[in-house]
Amino acid sequence: MREPSVEAAELRRLAPPEIEVLLGVANSLTRHYAEGEDLVQDTLIPAHRGIDRCDGQPPQAWLLTILRNAHTNHNRKRRPELLRDPEMAKDRLVSAVSGERTDACNSAGFVTRSSA
């Protein structure tokens, strides 16, 4: 087995006192314990890669910044993409309000009130 690197040993020394704080903040952001744990893991991976940027002080603020950025990135990935053509979206909305089914609705299998 390989000997752990200096960076890994440094992270193992600095991170454990901050784990409870990270879990508390992650759980308040995600509102789910399992997702909070995943977010803490997603925080510790970049922390391990960037441990050389930590100045040796208690790393709570640094780790919380990584956690907040990981949470933001995760939410961006889950957010639907913006429509490429706003006019098409407008046409779909108008036809949906008027009760007409568009080709996009037909292909997607959407059921309108008139066809139900």
C-alpha positions in Angstrom: 0.0 0.0 0.0 1.3 3.5 -0.9 2.3 5.8 1.9 -0.1 8.7 2.2 1.0 12.0 0.8 1.8 15.0 3.0 -1.3 16.7 1.7 -3.5 13.8 2.7 -2.0 13.8 6.1 -2.5 17.5 6.4 -6.2 17.2 5.4 -6.7 14.4 7.9 -5.3 16.6 10.6 -7.3 19.8 9.7 -10.7 18.4 8.5 -12.1 16.2 11.3 -12.8 19.1 13.7 -14.8 20.8 11.0 -16.8 17.8 9.8 -19.7 18.5 12.2 -20.0 22.1 11.1 -19.8 21.0 7.4 -22.6 18.4 8.0 -24.8 21.0 9.8 -24.4 23.5 7.1 -24.9 20.9 4.3 -28.0 19.5 5.9 -29.5 23.0 6.2 -28.7 23.7 2.5 -30.0 20.4 1.2 -32.7 19.6 3.8 -31.9 15.9 3.5 -29.3 14.0 5.6 -28.0 11.8 2.8 -27.6 14.7 0.3 -25.8 16.6 3.1 -23.4 13.8 3.5 -22.8 13.6 -0.2 -22.2 17.4 -0.3 -19.6 17.1 2.5 -17.9 14.4 0.5 -18.0 16.6 -2.6 -16.4 19.3 -0.4 -13.5 17.2 0.9 -12.4 16.0 -2.6 -11.5 19.5 -3.8 -10.2 20.3 -0.4 -7.8 17.4 -0.7 -6.7 18.6 -4.2 -6.2 22.2 -3.0 -4.8 21.6 0.5 -1.6 23.4 -0.6 -3.6 26.6 -0.8 -4.7 26.3 2.8 -2.6 28.5 5.1 -2.6 26.2 8.1 -5.1 28.2 10.1 -8.3 26.5 11.1 -9.8 25.8 7.7 -13.5 26.3 8.5 -14.1 29.3 6.3 -12.1 27.7 3.4 -14.1 24.4 3.7 -17.4 26.2 4.0 -16.6 28.2 0.8 -15.9 24.9 -1.0 -19.1 23.4 0.3 -21.2 26.4 -0.8 -19.6 26.3 -4.2 -20.3 22.6 -4.5 -23.9 23.1 -3.5 -24.3 25.9 -6.1 -22.7 23.7 -8.8 -25.0 20.8 -7.9 -28.1 23.0 -8.2 -26.9 24.3 -11.5 -26.7 20.8 -12.9 -30.2 20.0 -11.8 -31.7 23.3 -13.2 -33.4 22.9 -16.6 -31.6 24.5 -19.5 -33.0 27.7 -20.9 -34.9 27.4 -24.1 -32.9 28.3 -27.2 -35.7 29.9 -29.0 -38.0 32.2 -26.9 -40.5 32.6 -29.8 -41.1 28.8 -29.9 -41.7 28.8 -26.1 -44.1 31.7 -26.6 -46.0 29.8 -29.3 -46.2 26.7 -27.1 -47.6 28.8 -24.2 -50.2 30.5 -26.4 -51.4 27.2 -27.9 -51.5 25.6 -24.5 -53.6 28.4 -23.1 -55.9 28.3 -26.0 -56.4 24.6 -25.6 -54.7 23.5 -28.9 -52.1 20.7 -28.8 -48.8 21.5 -30.5 -46.7 19.0 -32.3 -44.2 19.2 -29.4 -46.9 18.3 -26.9 -48.1 15.4 -29.2 -44.5 14.0 -29.5 -43.9 14.4 -25.7 -47.2 12.6 -24.9 -48.7 15.5 -23.0 -52.5 15.3 -22.6 -54.6 18.4 -22.6 -57.9 18.8 -21.0 -59.7 18.7 -24.3 -58.1 15.4 -25.3 -58.4 13.7 -21.9 
